[in-house]
Amino acid sequence: MEFPMPFIERMLSEVSDLEGLRAKLSRHREDRDWTAIRDTLVTITSLYPEQATTGEWIDLAAIENRLSGWQQALSILRSGLFRHPQDPELLATMAEQQLRLKDYSGAEQSFTEALRAASDPTLEARAQQGLGRIAAIAGDLDGALSRLETAQTLWPGSGLIQVDLARVHGDLGDFDAALQHLARARELGFPVDDSLEARLLRRSKSEGANK
């Protein structure tokens, strides 16, 4: 990732040390000044790539995801991984980005590496969830269900995992279980898509009438 020298020189003229840049970043976060946050993160990762934390690389990727698109965000995550190889959070975040871009093979490899490197239950859950989604896309619904149930055990507070479980149970024809997972997602405060619930209810009634 390259940025024009005038931009870097301007930022250098304002604050040149990493500690000072992070102090500025903290103030910008308090002000919720997203443009200034992005500019400061760009400067930190450009001038101090070895010292930039995994969180700084991930935050920059998240902002670029909104401003410039998924490919630019993926490029930033790759740069972060070059400096922090086998970091499980970077790997999981990159895998999620690859999944959005429908790079299923790359996502599966990254999720698998994240799972191998993870020691935090939440990161393990993210990796298992991602592998479950890939299994569902490939048509392996039983494998997807197994992965997602493991993810749920590791991270019971994730509403998104509950929604993924609802989708897979629906595809398996177990609509009662699917609707229970959607209800659980709502209890956790996750915004459930009403159209998904309506679709599950229609399929449940249709299959019930055909029995």
Secondary structure, DSSP 8 states (H G I E B T S, - for coil): ----HHHHHHHHHH--SHHHHHHHHHHHHHHT-HHHHHHHHHHHHHH-TTT--HHHHHHHHHHHHHHT-HHHHHHHHHHHHHHSTT-HHHHHHHHHHHHHTT-HHHHHHHHHHHHHH--SHHHHHHHHHHHHHHHHHTT-HHHHHHHHHHHHHH-TT-HHHHHHHHHHHHHTT-HHHHHHHHHHHHHTT----HHHHHHHHHHHHHHHHH-
